[in-house]
Amino acid sequence: MKKVILFSTCIAAAATMAACGGPGAKGKAAADTAAAETKAVPEYTVINNATVDLSGFPQDKDGYYVIFDGKTFNGWRGYGKDHVPSKWTIDNGAIKFNGSGGGEAQDGDGGDLIFTHKFKNFELEVEWKVAKGSNSGIFYLGQEVATTKDGKQRMEPIYISCPEYQVLDNENHPDAKLGVDGNRKSASLYDMIPAVPQNAKPYGEWNKAKIMVYKGTVVHGQNDQNVLEYHLWTPQWTEMLEKSKFSPEKWPLAFELLNNCGGAQREGYIGFQDHGDDVWFRNIRIKVLD
C-alpha cells in the first residue's frame, strides 16, 4: 500500500516562509502549502493478479511465443477485470475493438485488454490497422493500479503506469496535430518522442509494430524500420516525463509510476488500448530476452 507522498521541497519552502515573517509571509506560506497539497501522490495499490505460464503457448521457428492463436482469447483479459470485455472480439483471425466513437474506455463492457504475463526483457511484434479517424495504443511494462477515495477503490488507467506505443490514423485523427513535433503520431512514444521516419500506412492497411525492451533500452519499430530509441530509469527519462502531460505538477501519480515503470522487478503487462475507436491487432508474438 502506497502512502500519501508530498514533495518535500514545496513543504520546506512553505515552512521557511512562515518562519521568516514579514509582509505577506503568512499568505505566501498558505499559498505554498496549498500548492504542495495539490502535488500529493494519492494512496495507491499495485494489484498482482494471477498470471499465465508462457510454457503453455507455442513457440515459432524464430523462438517467439505466439500469444494469440487467431481463434481464442487464451491468456487475455480486461485490465482490472477477470474476463475479456465484450467490445473486444475476434474478427477474421485478428483481435478487434469495436468502437462506439465516444472516446477512450467508454461505458458498456469495454476497457483496455492485457495479456496476463509480466514481461521484463523482450521483443514484441504485432500487426495493427485502424479505421478512419481511429486512435489506440500498445502498452508495455503495464501495472494494474488502484487508488482509494472515501473508502472506495478505483482502477486508474493503465497508461499512467507504463509507456505507450501510439497507434493512430495520422491523417484523420486530431491527436496527430497535437503534442510536439509529431510525438502523438503512430509508433511514437506517446507525448514524448516522435517516430522518425513517420512511415505509417493509411487507415485500413496493416502496419507492423515492433517494441524491444532490454535492460532499460527501448526501441520502437514501424514497418521494418526502427523509428525511435530511448532509455528507461535514467535522468533523461525523468526529464522527458517532467516535460510531458505526466509531469509531477500536472499528474503526480502518473509521474511517480512512470518514473519507476515496471515496479521493483521492472516488468509488466502488454496491453491494447480501448480509445473508443475501431482497431485490429493480429500476428502477435513475443521473444523473451532474459
PyMOL commands that set and color helices and strands:
alter all, ss='L'
color gray80, all
select helices_A, chain A and resi 8-20+25-38+54-56+158-160+174-177+235-242+252-259
alter helices_A, ss='H'
color red, helices_A
select strands_A, chain A and resi 44-47+65-66+76-78+88-91+94-97+113-119+122-130+135-142+144-149+152-155+164-168+207-214+217-222+225-231+268-272+279-288
alter strands_A, ss='S'
color yellow, strands_A
deselect
rebuild
show_as cartoon
